[in-house]
């Protein structure tokens, strides 16, 4: 294999692009994420307001004490971990910022620690002040917990877009085929995502493509084909080769769109 | 008038009433011959034979004599000695057994060396003064020889006791010493002899850090002493053992072995890092307040909830790849865009827990929980417990981290390994213990074989080493190339060497992905600069477009 040295330089986007990408990556935490649903609600920031403000405060505290080695480590570590995102030019830069997340939480934790320590200095040995601080931060943490659980488990995971991202059509199609009786022959149309079906199948299924279709012979039992909505045009090819079957479809309970089509024949 | 220095004698005891009385009498008899004032502190472990009564009856014979009963719920010699040392006020602090195995008059032999050494310990297995050095192999040889001696002669040839222990007890004693030498790197002939003197500074440093309540505390004390560089000497003493065979059970032997493991683990985890007695009291009170257990349990619960639903395209790839053998996994991964370690771990994981999507996500769950814990101990090591608690709590609730803990992909594992490597590196630069550097090496080799982003962590790690060098900064690092810096360079070279077999694959993968992933050189032309500046203002010129997302999606 010949590896041209130019490739090494192709990763360098130039100072302007790098600067703006770093800036854009920084916005992930408190302002906006890309318009995709893979890891977060579209356009929403990664952090909730409490953690987001804590993160910024912790970052400022780290800057204030930058002469200390441990804070230098935090800031440098944070920016180094952002580099994959900063060098990315596609929607997936949010994935590539994942290395910076632990640093974000450390900054946030530092801010809380600093605030509580400062509070204790203002009201030393005052039990009421201590209890008040504990109640306030426990309340904020509870709010954050409810916010994040609601956001992740219901708002994000419950959205039709996320079901789509997580291959709702193929998961449902595989479950459908797995649920058919053993004596029934099962087929699915091959596409670039068929590995999902292969991975989830618990019963024998056959992959069908334009190349394999001419050689395909149906069994004497019931035969069931599934096609994702994108592969629907190929349904006609099957109908042409094996006429007389029934056509059906499966609708998503979340997005109400057709997930896959079913062709059954004997 | 010159003040006489005070020697504190701590005697732990339980149900040894008869021997205890004689032991105290012997001490009181010998005190006038010493150039020290002496205080006696007897700590009783809830005896039922009247030991406390006997000890109290001797109080009027010496001016400084206190009797304590160890608090309920605490047990063992270690706990009693620790309590006694806390209460003692001496310039030198010693402890001895209540059964008079070593007569108190033997203290003369030890006191000769208290100005020269921080810790002076009696030994039953040497005729000469022994200064434990870092020469491990001679110690290993001597400890092995003792075990062989016991098998042949019934006791070690170096054993100087008048009345000797039986063969079984000798075997356990010498076998234990060999285990200490091998597993803890100790070079003592008799680490568990119950006759030891400490300087005040050594006692005040070591005993707040002692954690084992039972007989294992002796070993722990010496491990902590070695960590803090206290000078130690072993002095031969006359010792009388019971001739009868021991009633030590197999359970005791195993307990002793596990205590060695526990000590090594605590050493590794930094439990023995310096803290004052006051700090310890405070940390005991707050142990439940800022504990790691809350973030870990919350994290576990949130990651288990709804872990089984949906499968992303990339997870499908993971599942599919797990059906192949290890060789095929490596070959097929080479044609993809990631290194193979995660998929190899998944393969091994499926042997244990099955190949379902739920089982494979279990791996991500475990490493995600591990990462929360690592965040805690890392922040605790660098900053403090409260900052550690909040940081790990945020990590437990983070949707992004919950997601990586529920997804059958390598991101959770690489985060775990990098955090683990960072933790080990911090331990190394602070404690200068080579074991941490070796642990770092293993963690980072696995990390770079899991995800390429791990190389960026090594850049950060270089900064840590530069900053924490004896003379910080690059000039300091190069100008004063200490053995620690040299070892660090060697470790980096080893990582590169280990990566050698995969390097040609990396080059091919980079060629494959460069047009799909990274900003291309054309972006740098003069014509694109105004557009880029405008894009900067509107935040939308460099995030790709909808048309390429499905294509790229398959490789994330």
Interface residues (C-beta under 8 A of the other chain):
Chain A: X1 X3 X7 X9 X10 X11 X12 X13 X14 X16 X17 X20 X21 X23 X24 X27 X32 X34 X35 X36 X38 X39 X40 X46 X51 X54 X69 X70 X72 X73 X76 X77 X80 X81 X83 X84 X87 X88 X89 X90 X91 X92 X93 X95 X96 X98 X99 X101 X102 X105 X106 X108 X109 X110 X112 X113 X116 X117 X141 X144 X145 X148 X149 X151 X152 X153 X156 X157 X162 X163 X165 X166 X167 X168 X170 X171 X192 X193 X195 X196 X198 X199 X200
Chain B: X298 X302 X305 X306 X309 X310 X311 X312 X313 X315 X316 X317 X319 X320 X357 X371 X375 X379 X382 X383 X384 X386 X387 X388 X389 X390 X391 X392 X393 X394 X395 X397 X398 X399 X400 X401 X402 X403 X404 X411 X414 X415 X418 X419 X453 X456 X457 X459 X460 X463 X464 X467 X468 X472 X504 X507 X508 X510 X511 X514 X516 X517 X518 X519 X520 X521 X523 X524 X529 X532 X533 X535 X536 X539 X542 X543 X544 X548 X549 X552 X553 X554 X556
